Amino acid sequence: MKRKLFAFSCIALLISIDIFVQARKLEDKIVFVSARRGVPEVFLAEGLDGRPVQLTQNLFAGSPSISPDGTEVVFVSAPPEHAANILKLNIAKRQIEQLTHNAKQDIRYKNLDWSPDGRKILFIMVTDKPEDSSTDLCVMDIKQRHIRHILQPDPPTRISDPSWAPDSNHILYNQDARDSSEIFIIDDNGNNVINIPQNRDPVFLPAWSPKRNQIGYIDSITTKHPSSHPLQIYMMDLTKENVTALTSGGDEDRIPLAWHPDGQKILFITLSLMGSDIFIMDSSGENITNLTQTPEIFEMYAGWSPDGEQIVFDRLGEDESAIFIVEANGQNPQRLTFEPVLNYAPSWSPDGNKIAFLSNRNGTDKIYTMDTNGQNVQQIAPNQREFDGPPVWSPDGRWLAFVSGDDQGLIFYVTDPQGNNENLVVRSIPIHLSTTVWNRPTWSPDSQHLIYVVEEQNSEGLMKIGIDGDMPTQLKTGELVNWLSPVWSPGGTNLLFSAKESREPLFLLEYRMLLMNLDTSQKQAFVLPVSAQKPLGFLRLVWGPDGSQLILSVMEKDHQNSLYLIDTVNETMTLWMEDARQADWVRPGFVYAVEAAGKRITTWGELKKPEKP
């Protein structure tokens, strides 16, 4: 019995290996169009490193799409002075069938996409009219050759770049009007149109990922020259890395200061050239209350007591600044420091007994601690550095994090509250040392990580690092610029920070890749290096089989066409093939199951299901 089980297991293993190899071969098939031999024809590459093989001859081909089983290709044939038609090619036999019988030269076909179930073809039919051209979104049944027109917008609105959802029942497409470009989803019967809201125009090449709940598309951004628009407060969900604006409008900068211990309230200031005020608002950005109402005096920093009943803040006068404590409703302020020097940037210790702050009482900005009544002041940082930045207590009370340095750059340190056991965490060379007070780090709730702002020449944004000085990682904050003042939420899932949205002239556009989770509207974005080449147009975007890679077809200067490989995991884009365009990658319609641990199990099943009798 054991021998039989062992033999059966071996056979099953060999079968699964054979199926996997076959499936791997399927996933490596890519078709594209190239005019390298004078006439645009369909080529096939067996994998990203495979040698291209020409499949068609003198057919003036375009818009190829390969079947889910990798055996056939549909494409448009449009010879000069002849009507365009859709053809189907059997790759192994090199046999061609004509799927449409169009005789009108004013009708064209484009954007072919084979459904994952292998039964339908999606395409755009363009009718060129003297006054304008119209676009119809069409679906063809491969077996019956029947064409359904599921969407016919009135000119000048046009449909472009359709692609199938993995379920073969929904369609993603772009709709372009004179002043806008929007993404929609529609059932394959033409019903239930859903708009996918975007923040920017225009958008290009929406494409549905094999991951089912994700789409990818390209839009334009401008980030090189920050504008004079005021800083606003944003909240980032660290579990999803999606960013929400909590404040908007006005002429003053809004900078977050501290999160209430229960996570329900936020302290922030509005800062202008004339002064500043401390405000409280709900964590949703609503119910904003002015706490100090001193618009001609500068209050630059504030923080909650551990029980949330009091607030410590600083107030800047002409030649001095002092630290105060006030009740959470703004009543009964008490002054703690009286020296005619600068005392500012207070931070309340987690046990409620100490306040750390900056003071220049000895000539330069150094870190001090004092009791909450202003007594027992002690300097905790050494004197050899030119200046220290604002101190921030770790949630467990064991550490203070701060910046320190000179006009050559800043270094982040952590030290214990007595000033001993000082450790260097990371070096940073910011552009604007005047923003040092807002570039203080923020602690994670477990006291193991810090988030800080970096403003180096080739790296700008929010960085996360462990206190042991491990390699920092950058948080994705989309098109925002001038990040300041990160503040970690008590629960550890959210982050507050200030930033500006860039506003630039059209000629300074860059292009970026966006991945959007349809379940949560979460977006992941990274800038494409294509902008340096000034592309004349994006022709097609297609996903690879596992949803981690895409091929982007680009028309560059001198009308040269190239295919680029996008790696969404590493956020890289590399040239894959020159003199090529409109690629399509086999995306087998296999069944996926997911373990509770989150690891994907792939059930390959049959490579091609037989037709039902």
C-alpha positions as CSV (number, residue, x, y, z in Angstrom):
1,M,0.0,0.0,0.0
2,K,2.8,2.4,0.9
3,R,4.6,1.6,-2.4
4,K,1.3,2.4,-4.3
5,L,0.9,5.7,-2.5
6,F,4.6,6.6,-3.2
7,A,4.2,5.7,-6.9
8,F,1.0,7.7,-7.1
9,S,2.7,10.7,-5.4
10,C,5.6,10.5,-7.9
11,I,3.3,10.4,-10.9
12,A,1.2,13.3,-9.5
13,L,4.4,15.3,-9.0
14,L,5.7,14.6,-12.5
15,I,2.3,15.6,-14.0
16,S,2.3,18.8,-11.9
17,I,5.8,19.6,-13.0
18,D,4.9,19.0,-16.6
19,I,1.8,21.2,-16.3
20,F,3.9,23.9,-14.7
21,V,6.5,23.8,-17.5
22,Q,3.7,24.0,-20.1
23,A,2.1,26.9,-18.3
24,R,5.5,28.6,-17.9
25,K,6.0,28.3,-21.6
26,L,2.5,29.9,-22.2
27,E,3.3,32.8,-19.9
28,D,6.5,33.5,-21.8
29,K,4.7,34.3,-25.2
30,I,4.6,37.9,-26.2
31,V,3.3,39.2,-29.6
32,F,4.0,42.7,-30.9
33,V,4.1,44.7,-34.2
34,S,7.3,45.8,-35.8
35,A,8.1,47.4,-39.2
36,R,11.8,46.5,-39.0
37,R,11.5,44.8,-42.4
38,G,9.6,47.7,-44.1
39,V,6.0,46.6,-43.5
40,P,4.3,46.5,-40.1
41,E,3.9,42.8,-39.2
42,V,3.1,40.6,-36.2
43,F,6.1,39.0,-34.3
44,L,6.3,36.5,-31.5
45,A,8.9,36.3,-28.7
46,E,9.2,33.3,-26.5
47,G,9.9,35.1,-23.3
48,L,11.6,38.4,-22.5
49,D,14.9,37.1,-23.8
50,G,13.5,35.2,-26.8
51,R,14.4,35.9,-30.4
52,P,11.5,37.5,-32.2
53,V,9.9,35.4,-35.0
54,Q,7.9,37.0,-37.8
55,L,4.3,35.5,-38.0
56,T,2.7,37.5,-40.8
57,Q,3.8,38.6,-44.3
58,N,2.7,41.7,-46.2
59,L,-0.5,42.1,-44.1
60,F,0.2,45.6,-42.7
61,A,-0.7,44.4,-39.2
62,G,-1.7,46.2,-36.0
63,S,-3.2,45.8,-32.5
64,P,-2.3,42.1,-32.0
65,S,-3.8,40.1,-29.1
66,I,-2.8,36.6,-28.2
67,S,-5.3,33.9,-27.0
68,P,-5.1,32.7,-23.4
69,D,-3.8,29.3,-24.5
70,G,-1.0,30.9,-26.5
71,T,-2.0,29.2,-29.8
72,E,-3.6,32.0,-31.8
73,V,-3.4,35.7,-32.5
74,V,-6.0,38.1,-33.6
75,F,-4.9,41.3,-35.3
76,V,-6.0,44.1,-37.7
77,S,-4.9,44.0,-41.3
78,A,-5.0,47.4,-43.1
79,P,-3.1,47.4,-46.4
80,P,-2.9,50.7,-48.2
81,E,-5.9,51.6,-50.3
82,H,-7.8,48.6,-48.9
83,A,-10.5,48.2,-46.2
84,A,-9.3,47.1,-42.7
85,N,-10.4,43.7,-41.3
86,I,-9.7,41.6,-38.2
87,L,-7.8,38.3,-38.9
88,K,-7.0,35.3,-36.8
89,L,-3.7,33.4,-37.1
90,N,-3.0,29.9,-35.9
91,I,0.6,30.2,-34.7
92,A,1.7,26.6,-35.2
93,K,0.1,26.1,-38.6
94,R,0.5,29.7,-39.8
95,Q,-3.2,29.5,-41.0
96,I,-5.1,32.7,-41.3
97,E,-8.9,33.2,-41.0
98,Q,-10.8,36.5,-41.7
99,L,-13.1,37.3,-38.9
100,T,-14.7,40.4,-40.4
101,H,-15.7,41.2,-43.9
102,N,-15.6,44.9,-44.1
103,A,-15.4,46.6,-47.5
104,K,-15.6,50.2,-46.4
105,Q,-12.4,52.2,-46.2
106,D,-13.9,54.7,-43.7
107,I,-14.2,51.9,-41.1
108,R,-11.1,51.0,-39.0
109,Y,-10.5,48.6,-36.1
110,K,-8.1,49.0,-33.2
111,N,-7.3,48.0,-29.6
112,L,-8.0,44.3,-29.9
113,D,-8.1,42.3,-26.6
114,W,-8.8,38.6,-26.3
115,S,-11.0,37.7,-23.3
116,P,-9.4,35.5,-20.5
117,D,-12.0,32.8,-21.1
118,G,-10.9,32.6,-24.8
119,R,-14.4,33.1,-26.2
120,K,-14.6,36.8,-27.1
121,I,-12.6,39.7,-28.6
122,L,-12.9,43.2,-27.5
123,F,-12.1,46.0,-29.9
124,I,-12.9,49.6,-31.0
125,M,-14.6,50.3,-34.4
126,V,-13.8,53.7,-35.7
127,T,-16.0,55.3,-38.4
128,D,-14.4,58.2,-40.2
129,K,-17.0,60.8,-41.1
130,P,-16.5,64.1,-42.9
131,E,-17.6,66.1,-39.8
132,D,-15.9,63.9,-37.2
133,S,-15.0,60.3,-36.4
134,S,-17.0,58.1,-34.0
135,T,-15.9,55.2,-31.9
136,D,-17.9,52.1,-31.0
137,L,-17.0,49.7,-28.2
138,C,-17.6,46.2,-29.7
139,V,-17.4,42.6,-28.6
140,M,-17.1,39.7,-31.0
141,D,-18.0,36.0,-30.2
142,I,-15.0,34.1,-31.7
143,K,-17.1,31.0,-32.5
144,Q,-20.2,32.6,-34.0
145,R,-18.4,35.7,-35.4
146,H,-21.2,37.8,-34.1
147,I,-20.4,41.4,-33.2
148,R,-22.3,43.4,-30.5
149,H,-22.0,47.2,-30.3
150,I,-22.2,47.7,-26.6
151,L,-21.3,51.4,-26.4
152,Q,-21.6,54.2,-29.0
153,P,-20.9,57.7,-27.5
154,D,-21.8,60.7,-29.5
155,P,-18.8,62.7,-31.1
156,P,-16.6,64.3,-30.0
157,T,-16.5,61.9,-27.1
158,R,-14.4,58.9,-27.9
159,I,-13.7,55.5,-26.5
160,S,-10.1,54.2,-26.3
161,D,-7.9,51.5,-24.7
162,P,-10.4,48.9,-23.6
163,S,-9.3,45.8,-21.7
164,W,-11.0,42.8,-20.2
165,A,-11.4,42.1,-16.5
166,P,-10.1,38.7,-15.4
167,D,-13.7,37.4,-15.2
168,S,-14.3,38.1,-18.9
169,N,-17.6,39.9,-18.0
170,H,-16.5,43.4,-17.4
171,I,-14.6,45.9,-19.5
172,L,-12.3,48.8,-18.5
173,Y,-12.0,51.7,-21.0
174,N,-11.0,55.3,-21.4
175,Q,-13.4,58.0,-22.5
176,D,-12.0,61.1,-23.9
177,A,-13.8,64.4,-24.4
178,R,-12.5,67.8,-25.3
179,D,-11.4,68.8,-21.8
180,S,-11.3,65.5,-19.9
181,S,-10.2,61.9,-19.9
182,E,-11.9,59.5,-17.6
183,I,-11.7,55.7,-16.8
184,F,-14.9,53.6,-16.7
185,I,-16.0,50.0,-16.1
186,I,-18.9,48.5,-18.0
187,D,-20.5,45.1,-18.2
188,D,-19.9,43.2,-21.5
189,N,-23.6,43.6,-22.3
190,G,-23.3,47.4,-22.2
191,N,-25.0,47.9,-18.8
192,N,-23.9,49.2,-15.4
193,V,-21.4,51.9,-16.3
194,I,-19.1,52.8,-13.4
195,N,-16.8,55.9,-13.3
196,I,-13.4,55.4,-11.7
197,P,-12.7,58.9,-10.2
198,Q,-9.3,60.3,-10.7
199,N,-7.6,63.4,-9.4
200,R,-5.9,64.4,-12.6
201,D,-6.3,64.8,-16.3
202,P,-5.4,63.3,-18.6
203,V,-5.1,59.6,-18.0
204,F,-3.7,57.1,-20.4
205,L,-4.0,53.4,-21.2
206,P,-6.1,51.8,-18.4
207,A,-5.3,48.1,-18.1
208,W,-6.8,45.5,-15.8
209,S,-4.3,43.4,-13.9
210,P,-4.5,39.6,-13.6
211,K,-4.8,40.2,-9.8
212,R,-8.5,40.9,-10.5
213,N,-8.9,43.9,-8.1
214,Q,-6.2,46.1,-9.5
215,I,-5.9,48.3,-12.6
216,G,-2.9,50.2,-13.9
217,Y,-2.8,53.4,-15.9
218,I,-0.6,56.3,-16.7
219,D,-1.1,60.0,-16.0
220,S,0.9,63.2,-16.1
221,I,2.4,65.0,-13.1
222,T,4.6,68.0,-12.4
223,T,7.0,67.8,-9.4
224,K,10.3,69.5,-10.3
225,H,9.6,73.0,-9.3
226,P,7.4,73.3,-6.1
227,S,4.9,76.2,-6.4
228,S,4.0,78.8,-3.8
229,H,0.8,77.0,-2.8
230,P,0.4,76.7,1.0
231,L,1.2,73.6,2.9
232,Q,-1.8,71.4,3.7
233,I,-2.2,68.6,6.2
234,Y,-2.4,65.0,4.8
235,M,-3.1,61.7,6.5
236,M,-1.5,58.5,5.1
237,D,-2.8,55.1,5.9
238,L,0.4,53.2,6.4
239,T,-1.2,49.8,5.9
240,K,-2.3,50.8,2.4
241,E,-0.1,53.9,1.7
242,N,-3.0,55.9,0.4
243,V,-3.0,59.6,1.2
244,T,-6.0,61.8,2.2
245,A,-6.1,65.6,2.4
246,L,-7.5,66.8,5.8
247,T,-7.2,70.6,5.1
248,S,-7.5,72.7,2.0
249,G,-7.8,76.3,0.8
250,G,-6.6,79.4,2.5
251,D,-3.3,81.4,2.2
252,E,-1.6,80.0,5.4
253,D,0.6,77.0,5.8
254,R,-1.0,74.2,8.0
255,I,1.4,72.1,9.9
256,P,0.5,69.1,12.2
257,L,2.0,69.1,15.6
258,A,0.6,66.2,17.7
259,W,-2.0,63.5,17.8
260,H,-4.2,63.2,20.9
261,P,-3.5,60.0,22.9
262,D,-6.9,58.5,22.0
263,G,-6.3,59.2,18.3
264,Q,-9.5,61.3,17.9
265,K,-8.0,64.9,17.9
266,I,-5.1,66.6,16.1
267,L,-3.1,69.7,17.1
268,F,-1.8,71.9,14.3
269,I,-0.9,75.5,13.6
270,T,-1.7,77.9,10.8
271,L,1.5,79.8,9.9
272,S,1.8,83.0,7.9
273,L,4.3,85.9,7.7
274,M,2.3,87.8,10.4
275,G,2.0,85.1,13.0
276,S,0.4,81.7,13.8
277,D,-2.3,80.1,15.9
278,I,-2.7,76.6,17.4
279,F,-5.8,74.7,16.3
280,I,-7.5,71.5,17.3
281,M,-9.5,69.4,14.8
282,D,-11.0,65.9,14.6
283,S,-8.8,63.2,13.0
284,S,-11.1,63.3,10.0
285,G,-10.3,67.0,9.4
286,E,-13.6,68.3,10.7
287,N,-14.6,70.5,13.7
288,I,-11.6,72.9,13.6
289,T,-11.2,75.1,16.7
290,N,-8.8,78.0,17.3
291,L,-7.1,77.4,20.6
292,T,-5.0,80.5,21.1
293,Q,-6.5,83.2,18.9
294,T,-3.3,85.2,18.7
295,P,-2.7,85.7,15.0
296,E,0.0,88.3,15.4
297,I,2.1,86.1,17.8
298,F,4.0,83.0,16.8
299,E,3.1,79.8,18.5
300,M,5.3,77.3,16.7
301,Y,5.0,74.0,18.5
302,A,2.5,72.2,20.8
303,G,1.9,68.7,22.3
304,W,-0.6,66.8,24.4
305,S,0.0,65.6,27.9
306,P,-0.1,61.8,28.2
307,D,-3.6,61.9,29.6
308,G,-4.8,64.4,26.9
309,E,-6.0,66.9,29.5
310,Q,-3.3,69.6,29.0
311,I,-1.3,71.0,26.1
312,V,2.3,72.3,26.2
313,F,3.3,74.9,23.7
314,D,5.8,77.7,23.0
315,R,5.1,81.4,22.3
316,L,7.6,83.6,20.4
317,G,8.0,87.3,21.3
318,E,10.4,89.9,19.8
319,D,13.5,88.7,21.6
320,E,12.5,85.7,23.5
321,S,10.2,82.7,23.5
322,A,8.6,80.9,26.4
323,I,7.0,77.6,27.1
324,F,3.4,77.4,28.5
325,I,1.0,74.7,29.7
326,V,-2.7,75.2,29.1
327,E,-5.8,73.1,29.6
328,A,-7.0,71.2,26.5
329,N,-9.9,73.7,26.0
330,G,-7.4,76.6,25.9
331,Q,-8.1,77.9,29.4
332,N,-5.7,78.7,32.3
333,P,-2.3,79.1,30.6
334,Q,0.7,78.8,32.9
335,R,4.2,80.1,31.9
336,L,7.0,77.6,32.7
337,T,10.2,79.5,31.5
338,F,11.1,83.1,32.2
339,E,14.6,83.5,30.9
340,P,15.1,86.3,28.3
341,V,16.2,83.7,25.7
342,L,14.7,81.3,23.2
343,N,12.9,78.3,24.9
344,Y,10.8,76.4,22.4
345,A,9.8,73.0,20.7
346,P,8.5,71.3,23.9
347,S,7.8,67.6,24.1
348,W,6.0,65.9,27.0
349,S,7.4,62.7,28.3
350,P,5.1,59.6,28.2
351,D,5.1,59.3,32.1
352,G,3.9,62.9,32.3
353,N,6.7,64.0,34.6
354,K,9.2,65.8,32.2
355,I,9.2,68.2,29.3
356,A,12.1,68.2,26.8
357,F,12.7,71.4,24.9
358,L,15.2,73.5,23.0
359,S,16.9,76.6,24.5
360,N,19.8,78.9,23.5
361,R,20.5,80.0,27.0
362,N,24.1,79.0,26.6
363,G,24.6,80.6,23.2
364,T,23.4,77.8,20.8
365,D,20.3,75.6,20.5
366,K,20.7,72.7,22.9
367,I,18.3,70.1,24.4
368,Y,17.1,70.5,28.0
369,T,14.6,68.7,30.2
370,M,12.5,70.2,33.1
371,D,9.7,69.2,35.4
372,T,6.2,70.1,34.3
373,N,6.3,73.0,36.8
374,G,9.4,74.5,35.1
375,Q,11.8,73.4,37.8
376,N,14.9,71.2,37.7
377,V,16.2,72.2,34.3
378,Q,19.1,70.0,32.9
379,Q,21.0,70.1,29.7
380,I,21.3,66.6,28.2
381,A,23.1,67.0,24.8
382,P,26.9,67.7,24.6
383,N,28.2,71.1,23.5
384,Q,30.6,70.1,20.7
385,R,28.0,70.2,18.0
386,E,26.9,73.6,16.4
387,F,23.2,73.1,17.2
388,D,20.5,70.6,18.1
389,G,17.0,70.2,16.8
390,P,13.7,69.6,18.5
391,P,13.6,66.6,20.8
392,V,10.9,63.9,20.6
393,W,10.2,61.4,23.3
394,S,9.8,57.7,22.3
395,P,6.4,56.2,23.4
396,D,8.1,53.9,25.9
397,G,10.0,56.9,27.5
398,R,13.4,55.3,27.1
399,W,14.7,57.6,24.3
400,L,14.8,61.1,22.8
401,A,15.2,61.5,19.1
402,F,16.5,64.7,17.6
403,V,18.5,66.2,14.7
404,S,21.9,67.7,15.2
405,G,24.6,69.2,13.1
406,D,25.8,72.4,11.3
407,D,25.5,74.1,8.0
408,Q,27.1,71.1,6.3
409,G,24.2,68.8,7.1
410,L,22.1,67.1,9.8
411,I,22.4,63.8,11.7
412,F,19.6,62.0,13.5
413,Y,20.5,60.8,17.0
414,V,18.7,58.9,19.8
415,T,19.8,59.2,23.4
416,D,18.4,58.3,26.8
417,P,16.8,61.1,28.8
418,Q,20.0,61.7,30.8
419,G,22.0,62.3,27.6
420,N,24.0,59.1,27.8
421,N,24.1,56.2,25.3
422,E,23.8,58.5,22.3
423,N,23.5,56.7,19.0
424,L,23.7,57.9,15.4
425,V,20.7,56.7,13.4
426,V,21.1,58.3,9.9
427,R,22.8,61.2,8.2
428,S,20.7,63.6,6.1
429,I,21.7,66.6,4.0
430,P,18.6,68.8,3.7
431,I,18.3,71.7,1.3
432,H,16.4,74.1,3.7
433,L,18.0,74.2,7.2
434,S,15.4,76.9,8.0
435,T,12.8,74.1,8.2
436,T,14.7,72.2,10.9
437,V,12.1,72.7,13.5
438,W,9.5,70.9,11.3
439,N,11.9,68.1,10.1
440,R,12.0,66.5,13.5
441,P,11.5,62.7,13.4
442,T,8.4,60.9,14.6
443,W,8.3,57.7,16.6
444,S,6.4,54.5,15.8
445,P,4.2,53.3,18.7
446,D,6.5,50.4,19.4
447,S,9.5,52.8,19.8
448,Q,11.5,50.9,17.2
449,H,11.2,53.1,14.1
450,L,11.4,56.7,13.1
451,I,9.9,58.6,10.1
452,Y,11.6,61.7,9.0
453,V,11.8,64.1,6.0
454,V,14.7,64.0,3.5
455,E,15.3,66.8,1.0
456,E,18.4,65.6,-0.9
457,Q,19.0,66.3,-4.5
458,N,17.8,62.9,-5.8
459,S,15.5,61.9,-3.0
460,E,12.7,63.9,-1.5
461,G,9.9,62.8,0.8
462,L,9.2,60.7,3.9
463,M,11.7,58.0,5.0
464,K,11.3,55.2,7.6
465,I,14.2,53.8,9.5
466,G,14.8,51.5,12.5
467,I,16.6,53.0,15.5
468,D,19.4,50.5,15.0
469,G,20.2,52.4,11.8
470,D,19.1,49.9,9.2
471,M,18.5,50.8,5.6
472,P,15.9,53.6,5.3
473,T,12.9,53.0,3.1
474,Q,10.9,55.7,1.3
475,L,7.1,56.1,1.8
476,K,5.1,56.6,-1.4
477,T,3.3,60.0,-1.2
478,G,2.3,60.4,-4.8
479,E,2.6,63.9,-6.5
480,L,3.1,65.8,-3.2
481,V,6.2,68.0,-2.6
482,N,7.7,70.0,0.4
483,W,6.9,67.3,3.0
484,L,7.2,68.5,6.6
485,S,6.4,67.5,10.1
486,P,5.5,63.8,10.1
487,V,3.4,62.7,13.1
488,W,2.6,59.0,13.8
489,S,-0.8,58.0,15.0
490,P,-1.2,56.3,18.4
491,G,-2.5,53.1,16.8
492,G,0.5,53.0,14.4
493,T,-1.7,52.8,11.2
494,N,-1.7,56.4,10.1
495,L,0.7,59.2,9.6
496,L,0.1,63.0,9.5
497,F,2.3,65.4,7.6
498,S,2.3,68.7,5.7
499,A,2.9,68.9,2.0
500,K,2.1,71.0,-1.1
501,E,0.5,69.9,-4.3
502,S,2.7,70.9,-7.2
503,R,1.2,73.1,-9.9
504,E,3.2,73.4,-13.0
505,P,2.9,74.6,-16.7
506,L,1.9,71.9,-19.2
507,F,5.4,71.8,-20.8
508,L,7.0,70.6,-17.6
509,L,5.0,67.3,-17.5
510,E,6.4,64.1,-16.2
511,Y,4.6,60.8,-16.6
512,R,4.0,58.3,-13.9
513,M,2.6,54.7,-13.5
514,L,-0.3,54.3,-11.2
515,L,-1.6,51.0,-9.7
516,M,-5.1,51.3,-8.2
517,N,-6.7,48.8,-5.9
518,L,-10.4,48.7,-7.0
519,D,-11.6,47.4,-3.6
520,T,-10.0,50.2,-1.5
521,S,-9.1,53.0,-4.1
522,Q,-5.6,52.6,-2.8
523,K,-3.0,53.9,-5.3
524,Q,0.6,53.2,-5.7
525,A,2.5,55.5,-8.0
526,F,6.0,56.0,-9.4
527,V,7.5,58.3,-12.0
528,L,8.5,56.8,-15.4
529,P,11.8,57.8,-16.9
530,V,10.1,58.2,-20.3
531,S,9.6,61.9,-19.6
532,A,13.3,62.6,-20.4
533,Q,12.7,61.3,-23.9
534,K,9.7,63.5,-24.6
535,P,7.4,60.8,-25.8
536,L,5.0,61.7,-28.6
537,G,2.4,59.2,-27.4
538,F,1.7,56.1,-25.3
539,L,0.3,53.3,-27.6
540,R,-0.5,50.4,-25.3
541,L,-0.1,49.1,-21.8
542,V,-0.4,45.3,-21.1
543,W,0.1,43.2,-18.0
544,G,2.3,40.2,-17.6
545,P,0.7,36.9,-16.4
546,D,1.5,37.4,-12.6
547,G,0.6,41.0,-12.3
548,S,4.0,42.2,-11.4
549,Q,5.3,43.3,-14.8
550,L,3.9,45.3,-17.7
551,I,5.0,46.2,-21.2
552,L,4.5,49.8,-22.3
553,S,4.4,50.8,-25.9
554,V,5.8,54.3,-26.5
555,M,6.2,56.5,-29.6
556,E,9.3,58.5,-29.1
557,K,11.1,61.3,-31.0
558,D,11.4,60.9,-34.8
559,H,8.3,58.6,-34.5
560,Q,10.4,55.7,-33.4
561,N,8.5,53.0,-31.5
562,S,9.9,51.1,-28.4
563,L,8.6,48.6,-25.9
564,Y,9.5,49.1,-22.2
565,L,9.3,46.6,-19.4
566,I,7.9,47.9,-16.1
567,D,8.6,46.1,-12.9
568,T,6.0,47.2,-10.4
569,V,7.7,45.6,-7.4
570,N,11.1,47.3,-7.9
571,E,9.5,50.3,-9.6
572,T,11.9,50.2,-12.5
573,M,11.4,50.7,-16.3
574,T,13.9,49.4,-18.8
575,L,14.0,49.3,-22.6
576,W,12.9,45.8,-23.8
577,M,12.7,46.1,-27.6
578,E,13.3,48.9,-30.1
579,D,11.4,49.3,-33.4
580,A,8.4,47.5,-31.8
581,R,4.9,48.5,-30.6
582,Q,1.5,47.3,-29.3
583,A,2.7,44.2,-27.4
584,D,0.4,41.7,-25.9
585,W,1.4,39.1,-23.3
586,V,-0.3,35.8,-22.7
587,R,-2.4,35.9,-19.6
588,P,-3.8,32.4,-19.1
589,G,-7.2,32.2,-17.5
590,F,-6.2,29.9,-14.7
591,V,-8.0,29.5,-11.4
592,Y,-6.3,31.0,-8.3
593,A,-6.8,30.1,-4.7
594,V,-5.3,31.8,-1.6
595,E,-4.2,30.3,1.7
596,A,-5.1,32.0,5.0
597,A,-1.5,32.9,5.3
598,G,-1.7,34.9,2.1
599,K,0.4,32.7,-0.1
600,R,-1.0,32.1,-3.6
601,I,-1.6,28.5,-4.7
602,T,-1.9,28.2,-8.4
603,T,-4.2,25.4,-9.7
604,W,-3.2,25.2,-13.4
605,G,-6.1,22.9,-14.4
606,E,-6.4,22.2,-18.1
607,L,-4.4,24.4,-20.4
608,K,-7.3,24.7,-22.8
609,K,-10.8,23.7,-21.8
610,P,-12.6,21.7,-24.6
611,E,-15.7,23.2,-26.1
612,K,-19.0,21.8,-24.6
613,P,-20.9,19.6,-27.1
